[in-house]
Amino acid sequence: MGVLDHRHALVTGGGTGIGAAIAKVLAGAGAAVSLVGRRKEPLEALAAQLPKASAVVADITREADCTAMVEAARAAHGPIDIVIANAGVAPSAPAGKTSLALWEETIGVNLTGSFLTVRSALADVTRAKTNGRIVFISSTAGLKGYAYVSAYCAAKHGVVGYARALSVELAPTGVTVNAVCPGFTDTPLLAGAADNISAKTGRSADEARATLAKDNPHGRLITPEEVASTVLWLCSPEADSINGQAIAIAGGPA
């Protein structure tokens, strides 16, 4: 018996990186998993590896897509018990060169997308006696500032604020709401950031990765599996009283 038997988890950004790691660990604990993303191929490839999983193609910045996403997930596995709002983007630019388009995209995916995801599934998660779970994947950028990613920091701070507000509002229903805040993590998103640094500075991609890793207090990149393990714990019965927290996974204080 798994700790999440008979539970249904919806994971946005579920095809790669942290989202894929979370989907795997939740499925391993017995949950049915709905994998959501904009690219069909990685979603279907991962779903084929898991015992009870389906792929849902959706753009979480679109209200209609989020409504259809929840309907498709429910049709595949029944009402949703767990929402993992993980999808995100992390473009970078100096503050003075941050265009309105970059700002709106970053806020749209990371913050508005999280809002639309959760709101669309809220009736399922808060239904009677479910002990539902909502977990936002934020970032240490939601707890402190970083240079050249002001839009990303603003969005992730917003995610943490939204999680804290929801945690108070939903506490009487038995639903817990938390944010997980990884430091620099070894994902395709980080690889893209390293390539960007490499292109702008002439350093190798490995040197760029090492520079990013130094920001984590223990001097190495976080693994997606470390983030996924924390999410699994938050979704387990043992975490019934963990609510409204922003948990840094960074090898030290954020």
N, C-alpha and C positions, 0 to 999 in steps of 0.2 A: 504494500500500500504506500502510495506517495502522499506527501503532505498536501499536495494540491490536486489530488484526485477529485474529479467531478467539478473542477473549477475551469473557467474559460477566461483566458487572458488575451487581450488585444495589445499588440506591440507595434507602434509606429516606427518607421525607419528600421524595419525588422529584417531587411535583407542582408545587411553587412554590419561589420564593426560591433559596437556595443549592443545594438538592437538584436543582431543575430546571436550574440553570446547570451543575452537575456532570454531570448526565445528558446534556446537549447536547454538552459538550466531549468526554466519553468516547465518545459515539456518533460524533462527528465524527472521532475517531481510529480508528474502525473497530470499536468494541466493540458487542456486543449488550447491551441494557440492560433490566433488569427494574425498573420503577418501582413503589415501594411507598408506600402511604399509607392513611389512613382514608377519604378522600373520592375516590370513583370518577371524578367528572367531570374535575377537573384532570389526573389521571393519564392518562385516556384521551385528553384533548385534546393533551397533550404527546406521548404515544406515537404519535399519528397523524402528528406532525411529524418523527419520527425514522425512520431507515431500518430498524433492527432493534430494536424495542422493544415491550414489553407492559406492561400495567397489572395490578398485584396489590393488591387491597384487603385490608389486614390491620391489626390493632392490635398493635403491637410489644410492648405490655406484657403480652400474653397468650401463654403458652408454646405453646398449641395453634395459635394464629394464626401464630406464627413457623415452626412446623414445616410448616404448610400453605403458607405463603408460599414457603419454599424448594422445596417439592415443585412448586408451580405455576411458579416461575421455571425450575426444571430441566426441566420438561415443555416449556416454551416455547423455551428456548435451550440446553439441555444443562447440564452441571455449571458451578457458579459459580467464577470465578477471582478476582473482585474484590468486596469488600464495602465499601460506603461507609455507615457508620452515622451518618446525618445527622439523623434525626428528633429534634425537640426542642420544648420549651415553655419560656417564660420569664416566669412570673407574678411579681409583685413585692408586697412587703408589709414593713413594719418588722419586725424580728426578734421583738419582743414580741407582734406581731399575726399572725405566721405560724401559721396553723392547721395541725393535723395533716393535714387533707385536702389543703391546698396543698403541704405538705412531701412527702407521699406521692405526689401526682400528679407533682411536679417530679422527684423521685428516680426514680419509676416510668418515666416517659417517657425522660428523659435518660440515666440510668445503667442501670437494670434493662433497659430497652428495648434499649440498646446491647449489653448482655451477652447477652440472649436472641437478638438478631439474629445476632451473631457465632457464638454457640455452635451455633445451628441450621445455619449454613452451613459450620462448621469442617471437617467431613469432606470437603466439596468443595474448599475452598480449600487444604487441606493434602495433597491427594492427590499422588502421586508426580510430580515434575518439572514442577510447574505454576508455580513462582515466584509464588505467590499474593500478593495484596495485601489488607490490611485498613487502612482509613483511617477514623478517628473524626473527626467534626466537633465539636470541643469549643468553646472560647471563650477569650478572655483572662481570662474569669471562672474558668477552670480553672487560671490561673497567678497570679492575685492576687485580692484582695477588692474587692467593690463594695457600697456601702450599699443596703439595701432589697431585695436579692436573695440573701439568705443561703442559701436552699434551692437556688437555681440555681448559686451558687458551689460549694456542697458537691457537687452532682451533677457539675458539670463538672470539678472537681478529681478526683472519683472516676473519671471517664472517662479523664483523663490517667494516673492511677495504673494503671488496668486496662490501658491501651494499653502502658505501660512493662513491666508484668509479662508480658503476652502476647508482647511483642517478644523477651524473653529466652527464654521457653519455646518459641517457635516458630522461633527463629533456625536451629536445625539442619535444619529442613524447607525452608529457602529462602524462607519466607513473611516479608514485612516488615510491621510494624505501626507506624503512626504516628498522631499526633493533629495536626490542623490547628486553630489557635486564632485565629479572626478577632476583631478588635475590633468596634466597633459598625458593622453592615453594613446596607446599604440593602435591606431585605427587608420582606415583610408583617409579620413578627414585630416588627421595629423600628417599623413604622408603628403597630402596636397599642400598643407601649410609649409612643410619642410621644402617641398619643391619650389614654392613661391619665394621662400627665404633664399634658397640656393640661386634662383634666377636673378634676384635683386642684389645679392652680395657677392656672388662668385664662389661662395663656399660650396663644398659637396653636400649632397643630401644627407649623408651620414653625419657630417659636422653640424648641419642644421638640426637634425634630430637630437644630437647630443646637447646642443644649446637649449632646446626646448625641455629636455629631460632635467637639466640643471635647475629648472624652476620648481620641480617637485622636491621637497625637503630631503628625501632619501636619494635623490640624484638619479633616478631611473624613471622610465615611462611606466605608467599604470597599465595593466593588462585589461582587456575587455572582460575577462573572466573574473577579475577582482570586483569589478563593478556589478557584474551579474550575480555574484554570490551575495552581495549586500542587498540587491533587489529581491532575491529569493527569500532572504531572511525577513525583509519588510513585508513580504506577501504571506508569510507563514503565520500560524496561530500564535507562535511565541512572541510576535511583534504586535499583538492586539493593542498595547498601550503606548506604542511609539507613534506619535502623531504630531504633525506640524514641525517636523525637524528638517534641517538642511544638513545632510551628512557629507562631510568632505572626505574624499578618498584620494589622498595626495601624499601619503607618507609623512604627514606632519600637519600642523595647523595651517589653515588657509587664510 
